[in-house]
């Protein structure tokens, strides 16, 4: 889905992934039946998604990924 996408901004991305949340410059995706979080930076102009973290729900809640 991501490889085929041509999103121009976060509003377009959210049409594909409704539960994704933009947190600062990062985008948080719920994956694995809401058991895990994938944190990425999306460069819309370059059509690139850079995965920063894949965390369990409890690791995500600790907030270390925000630093």
N, C-alpha and C positions, 0 to 999 in steps of 0.2 A: 504494500500500500504506500509506504513512504517513498520507495524508489519511483513510483509512478506519479506521485504528487507533484504539483506545481504551485504550492502555496505562496502567496505574496505577503501574508502576514498571519498573526496568531488567530484572527477571526476566521480565516479560511481553514487553518489547521484544525480549529475546534469543530468545524463542520464534519471532519473526518473522525476526530477523537473527541467526542463531546465531554468526556470526563477528565480531559487533560486540564491542568491548571498552570498558568504562567506565574512564576514566583521570581520577581526581579528579572534577570536575564535568562533564567532557567525555566524549562518546562517539565512538569511532573506528570508522568503517565502511571495510571493504575494498571498493573499487569498481574497475570497469574490468579485471576479471580479475586482481585483486590487484596492479595496476600503480599504482593511486592510492589515496589515503586521503581520506575526507571526515570532517572533525572538526566536531561539532555539540554544542550544549547542548540537552537535551530538558527541557522544562517539562511534566511529566506532568499536573499538575492543570489547566493551561491548554490542554493538547493542542497544544503548539507545539514545533516543531523549528527551532532557529536555527542555520543553517550558518555556521560561523566560517571554515573553510579547506577548500580542495580542493588537495591536494598530490600531487606524484609521490612514489614510494617513497623516493627519495634525499632529497627535501626533508623528508619526514616524519622520516627517520632523523636529520637534523641536530638535531631537537628544538626548533627556534625556536618552534613553535606552542604549546609548554607555558607560555611566559612570558606 
